[in-house]
Amino acid sequence: MTAQLNARGDVAVLVPAAGAGLRLGPGGPKALRLLAGEPLLVHAVRRVAAAPSVRLIIVAAPAADVEAVRALLAPVAPVTVVAGGAERQHSVAAALAAVPEDVGVVLVHDAARALTPPELVESVAAAVRGGCAAVIPVLPVVDTIKEVGSAGAEGPSGPAEVVLGTVDRAVLRSVQTPQGFRRDVLAAAHAAGLAAHTDDAGMVEKAGIPVTCVPGSDLAMKITRPLDLVIAEALLHVA
């Protein structure tokens, strides 16, 4: 049986949490790394569970840690935990398979975005509910972005690179999660067996489905490197 939060909610949130997170340094799965004494996954689930539209949360954990993750999250919120796969795509598919047929709005969320506010969850869900097939939260790109290529010579730390051009950052956006989908759209993208992408919106986009953008949140930063943990801990008092 799938654990529920709000029986009146119409949203299922899938959290793929089986990745190793090698860029965060040595240790266990990234979702279980500690932020201010609690795993990232606990922070993420607590905030998602606070969104009124969320009926259920399904976490795809490392196969060997399903029971441990279930026990970890039991005091936080009613959560269904399934075994994830070797790739993010496999974990999302495993979690999606556990969503009841009567849930029409599905969000996919990164445990590494542990400080994502409930308001962003609601914003994405509302856009899907309002008729969008796929929705992503985005932020403007503030850095200058250069396209580079090999110079054909060796530099001090490997092949030298040269600037090929400057990308117009006005048309660029940084993508966050949760990403929202009509359930049938996400299911069709996974059933099509499309090549792996870094996010589910990429799969849907590849299938020719329009993806709508909504404003993201600075608090929805992705914790990827050790420095990000320091920044996230400093943000905890406002998240």
Kinemage of the C-alpha trace (Angstrom):
@kinemage 1
@onewidth
@group {chain A} dominant
@subgroup {mainchain}
@vectorlist {calphas} color= white
{ca met a 1} P 0.000 0.000 0.000
{ca thr a 2} L 1.233 3.485 -0.873
{ca ala a 3} L 1.628 5.805 2.123
{ca gln a 4} L -0.375 9.025 1.861
{ca leu a 5} L -0.029 12.533 3.237
{ca asn a 6} L -3.092 14.496 2.155
{ca ala a 7} L -5.997 12.421 0.854
{ca arg a 8} L -7.294 15.486 -1.016
{ca gly a 9} L -3.960 16.122 -2.710
{ca asp a 10} L -3.522 15.312 -6.390
{ca val a 11} L 0.273 15.253 -6.599
{ca ala a 12} L 2.814 12.428 -6.334
{ca val a 13} L 6.438 13.445 -5.773
{ca leu a 14} L 9.132 11.008 -6.904
{ca val a 15} L 12.559 11.344 -5.296
{ca pro a 16} L 15.353 9.325 -6.964
{ca ala a 17} L 17.856 8.902 -4.142
{ca ala a 18} L 20.056 5.979 -5.161
{ca gly a 19} L 22.957 7.947 -6.660
{ca ala a 20} L 26.486 7.803 -5.238
{ca gly a 21} L 27.205 11.543 -5.540
{ca leu a 22} L 30.922 11.144 -6.186
{ca arg a 23} L 31.488 14.890 -6.620
{ca leu a 24} L 30.458 15.370 -2.996
{ca gly a 25} L 33.478 13.342 -1.930
{ca pro a 26} L 33.850 9.854 -0.439
{ca gly a 27} L 31.036 8.458 1.650
{ca gly a 28} L 27.634 6.828 1.302
{ca pro a 29} L 24.851 7.690 -1.175
{ca lys a 30} L 24.553 11.454 -1.720
{ca ala a 31} L 20.982 11.608 -0.456
{ca leu a 32} L 22.144 10.258 2.911
{ca arg a 33} L 25.020 12.717 3.404
{ca leu a 34} L 24.525 14.959 6.422
{ca leu a 35} L 23.516 18.603 6.397
{ca ala a 36} L 23.466 20.118 9.883
{ca gly a 37} L 23.269 16.635 11.383
{ca glu a 38} L 20.450 15.296 9.193
{ca pro a 39} L 20.589 13.523 5.817
{ca leu a 40} L 19.841 15.629 2.740
{ca leu a 41} L 16.938 13.291 2.019
{ca val a 42} L 15.302 14.111 5.360
{ca his a 43} L 15.508 17.852 4.680
{ca ala a 44} L 14.099 17.394 1.169
{ca val a 45} L 11.199 15.153 2.208
{ca arg a 46} L 10.256 17.415 5.121
{ca arg a 47} L 9.860 20.406 2.790
{ca val a 48} L 8.025 18.510 0.067
{ca ala a 49} L 5.629 17.034 2.639
{ca ala a 50} L 4.716 20.560 3.741
{ca ala a 51} L 3.205 21.338 0.319
{ca pro a 52} L -0.609 21.039 0.626
{ca ser a 53} L -1.116 19.485 -2.839
{ca val a 54} L 1.155 16.510 -2.184
{ca arg a 55} L -0.735 13.277 -1.615
{ca leu a 56} L 2.238 10.939 -1.613
{ca ile a 57} L 6.018 10.863 -1.781
{ca ile a 58} L 7.845 7.898 -3.296
{ca val a 59} L 11.578 7.598 -2.688
{ca ala a 60} L 13.782 5.325 -4.815
{ca ala a 61} L 16.597 4.309 -2.469
{ca pro a 62} L 19.672 2.141 -3.017
{ca ala a 63} L 18.457 -1.470 -3.118
{ca ala a 64} L 20.548 -2.410 -0.099
{ca asp a 65} L 19.224 0.501 1.958
{ca val a 66} L 15.449 0.345 1.383
{ca glu a 67} L 14.587 -0.708 4.930
{ca ala a 68} L 17.045 1.736 6.467
{ca val a 69} L 15.655 4.623 4.413
{ca arg a 70} L 12.096 3.613 5.286
{ca ala a 71} L 12.980 3.719 8.998
{ca leu a 72} L 14.849 7.014 8.567
{ca leu a 73} L 11.874 8.754 6.971
{ca ala a 74} L 9.099 7.244 9.109
{ca pro a 75} L 9.287 10.040 11.735
{ca val a 76} L 9.403 12.726 9.004
{ca ala a 77} L 6.381 11.930 6.811
{ca pro a 78} L 4.416 9.001 5.370
{ca val a 79} L 6.688 7.910 2.517
{ca thr a 80} L 6.742 4.912 0.210
{ca val a 81} L 10.276 3.594 -0.402
{ca val a 82} L 11.165 1.429 -3.405
{ca ala a 83} L 14.446 0.036 -4.700
{ca gly a 84} L 16.133 2.364 -7.189
{ca gly a 85} L 18.307 1.442 -10.131
{ca ala a 86} L 21.842 1.989 -11.364
{ca glu a 87} L 20.853 5.158 -13.255
{ca arg a 88} L 18.585 8.056 -12.302
{ca gln a 89} L 16.256 7.137 -15.155
{ca his a 90} L 15.781 3.638 -13.692
{ca ser a 91} L 15.073 5.026 -10.226
{ca val a 92} L 12.430 7.433 -11.532
{ca ala a 93} L 10.777 4.605 -13.488
{ca ala a 94} L 10.711 2.403 -10.372
{ca ala a 95} L 9.098 5.173 -8.314
{ca leu a 96} L 6.621 6.017 -11.085
{ca ala a 97} L 5.456 2.402 -11.168
{ca ala a 98} L 4.318 2.775 -7.538
{ca val a 99} L 2.068 5.792 -8.229
{ca pro a 100} L -1.658 4.956 -8.055
{ca glu a 101} L -3.561 5.286 -11.327
{ca asp a 102} L -5.796 8.076 -10.029
{ca val a 103} L -2.906 10.492 -9.466
{ca gly a 104} L -2.587 12.720 -12.526
{ca val a 105} L 0.192 15.146 -11.528
{ca val a 106} L 3.700 13.767 -10.947
{ca leu a 107} L 6.713 15.764 -9.793
{ca val a 108} L 10.307 14.518 -9.894
{ca his a 109} L 12.582 16.045 -7.274
{ca asp a 110} L 16.279 15.826 -6.389
{ca ala a 111} L 17.109 14.978 -2.786
{ca ala a 112} L 20.220 17.099 -3.338
{ca arg a 113} L 17.957 20.182 -3.559
{ca ala a 114} L 17.309 19.756 0.132
{ca leu a 115} L 16.163 23.313 0.892
{ca thr a 116} L 13.534 23.629 -1.845
{ca pro a 117} L 10.587 25.565 -0.359
{ca pro a 118} L 7.076 24.063 -0.397
{ca glu a 119} L 5.920 27.120 -2.337
{ca leu a 120} L 7.990 26.036 -5.341
{ca val a 121} L 6.426 22.569 -5.194
{ca glu a 122} L 3.000 24.203 -5.265
{ca ser a 123} L 3.944 26.518 -8.129
{ca val a 124} L 5.100 23.659 -10.359
{ca ala a 125} L 2.074 21.512 -9.490
{ca ala a 126} L -0.300 24.404 -10.209
{ca ala a 127} L 1.196 24.901 -13.667
{ca val a 128} L 0.671 21.231 -14.543
{ca arg a 129} L -2.819 21.331 -13.085
{ca gly a 130} L -3.461 24.414 -15.190
{ca gly a 131} L -2.839 22.565 -18.440
{ca cys a 132} L 0.930 22.352 -18.999
{ca ala a 133} L 2.199 18.909 -19.991
{ca ala a 134} L 5.646 19.467 -18.479
{ca val a 135} L 6.978 22.205 -16.197
{ca ile a 136} L 10.431 23.133 -14.937
{ca pro a 137} L 11.489 25.793 -12.419
{ca val a 138} L 14.309 27.964 -13.763
{ca leu a 139} L 16.594 30.825 -12.792
{ca pro a 140} L 18.347 33.305 -15.103
{ca val a 141} L 22.011 32.560 -15.805
{ca val a 142} L 24.100 35.335 -14.253
{ca asp a 143} L 27.603 34.287 -15.349
{ca thr a 144} L 29.068 34.937 -18.779
{ca ile a 145} L 29.092 31.625 -20.677
{ca lys a 146} L 31.803 30.787 -23.213
{ca glu a 147} L 31.787 28.019 -25.807
{ca val a 148} L 35.267 26.481 -25.945
{ca gly a 149} L 37.146 23.955 -28.021
{ca ser a 150} L 40.554 22.372 -28.273
{ca ala a 151} L 43.445 24.516 -29.435
{ca gly a 152} L 45.316 21.459 -30.634
{ca ala a 153} L 48.149 22.007 -28.166
{ca glu a 154} L 48.972 20.929 -24.640
{ca gly a 155} L 48.585 23.354 -21.774
{ca pro a 156} L 49.933 23.090 -18.189
{ca ser a 157} L 47.089 20.770 -17.105
{ca gly a 158} L 46.157 18.995 -20.336
{ca pro a 159} L 44.862 19.904 -23.802
{ca ala a 160} L 44.619 23.676 -24.199
{ca glu a 161} L 41.224 25.233 -24.848
{ca val a 162} L 40.333 28.376 -26.730
{ca val a 163} L 37.130 30.403 -26.771
{ca leu a 164} L 34.989 29.722 -29.829
{ca gly a 165} L 32.270 32.188 -28.934
{ca thr a 166} L 30.207 33.834 -26.204
{ca val a 167} L 26.714 32.484 -25.610
{ca asp a 168} L 23.915 35.019 -25.118
{ca arg a 169} L 22.979 34.420 -21.489
{ca ala a 170} L 19.689 36.269 -21.967
{ca val a 171} L 18.260 33.110 -23.558
{ca leu a 172} L 19.791 30.707 -21.031
{ca arg a 173} L 18.226 29.380 -17.844
{ca ser a 174} L 19.503 27.226 -14.994
{ca val a 175} L 17.090 24.352 -14.383
{ca gln a 176} L 15.969 23.155 -10.941
{ca thr a 177} L 13.581 20.610 -9.484
{ca pro a 178} L 10.877 19.631 -8.758
{ca gln a 179} L 9.980 19.132 -12.403
{ca gly a 180} L 6.290 18.508 -12.988
{ca phe a 181} L 4.472 16.382 -15.554
{ca arg a 182} L 1.099 15.044 -16.448
{ca arg a 183} L 1.383 11.449 -15.379
{ca asp a 184} L 0.677 10.097 -18.884
{ca val a 185} L 3.380 12.319 -20.414
{ca leu a 186} L 6.092 11.158 -17.999
{ca ala a 187} L 5.023 7.515 -18.291
{ca ala a 188} L 5.122 7.670 -22.105
{ca ala a 189} L 8.610 9.213 -22.080
{ca his a 190} L 9.940 6.419 -19.878
{ca ala a 191} L 8.103 3.714 -21.830
{ca ala a 192} L 9.693 4.991 -25.059
{ca gly a 193} L 13.108 3.958 -23.759
{ca leu a 194} L 14.746 7.224 -24.802
{ca ala a 195} L 18.466 7.658 -24.177
{ca ala a 196} L 19.416 8.705 -20.654
{ca his a 197} L 19.212 12.417 -19.856
{ca thr a 198} L 20.342 14.419 -16.844
{ca asp a 199} L 16.720 15.261 -16.078
{ca asp a 200} L 13.249 14.016 -16.939
{ca ala a 201} L 12.347 17.211 -18.768
{ca gly a 202} L 15.076 16.332 -21.260
{ca met a 203} L 13.359 13.034 -22.016
{ca val a 204} L 10.000 14.709 -22.480
{ca glu a 205} L 11.542 17.438 -24.630
{ca lys a 206} L 13.173 14.764 -26.805
{ca ala a 207} L 9.716 13.271 -27.329
{ca gly a 208} L 8.548 16.583 -28.774
{ca ile a 209} L 6.449 17.706 -25.794
{ca pro a 210} L 6.608 21.444 -24.937
{ca val a 211} L 8.219 22.165 -21.578
{ca thr a 212} L 6.984 25.265 -19.725
{ca cys a 213} L 9.169 27.329 -17.375
{ca val a 214} L 8.139 28.838 -14.037
{ca pro a 215} L 10.323 30.979 -11.743
{ca gly a 216} L 12.650 28.919 -9.565
{ca ser a 217} L 14.070 29.656 -6.120
{ca asp a 218} L 17.568 30.435 -4.873
{ca leu a 219} L 16.860 28.032 -2.006
{ca ala a 220} L 16.461 25.177 -4.486
{ca met a 221} L 20.217 25.066 -5.066
{ca lys a 222} L 21.700 21.679 -5.837
{ca ile a 223} L 24.131 20.343 -3.249
{ca thr a 224} L 26.832 18.723 -5.365
{ca arg a 225} L 30.228 19.740 -3.937
{ca pro a 226} L 31.545 19.973 -0.366
{ca leu a 227} L 31.342 23.789 -0.564
{ca asp a 228} L 27.621 23.514 -1.335
{ca leu a 229} L 27.073 21.857 2.053
{ca val a 230} L 28.638 24.872 3.749
{ca ile a 231} L 26.429 27.270 1.778
{ca ala a 232} L 23.309 25.192 2.433
{ca glu a 233} L 23.971 25.121 6.152
{ca ala a 234} L 24.232 28.911 6.146
{ca leu a 235} L 20.860 29.078 4.348
{ca leu a 236} L 19.055 26.757 6.751
{ca his a 237} L 17.807 29.598 8.913
{ca val a 238} L 15.886 31.118 5.979
{ca ala a 239} L 14.797 27.888 4.291
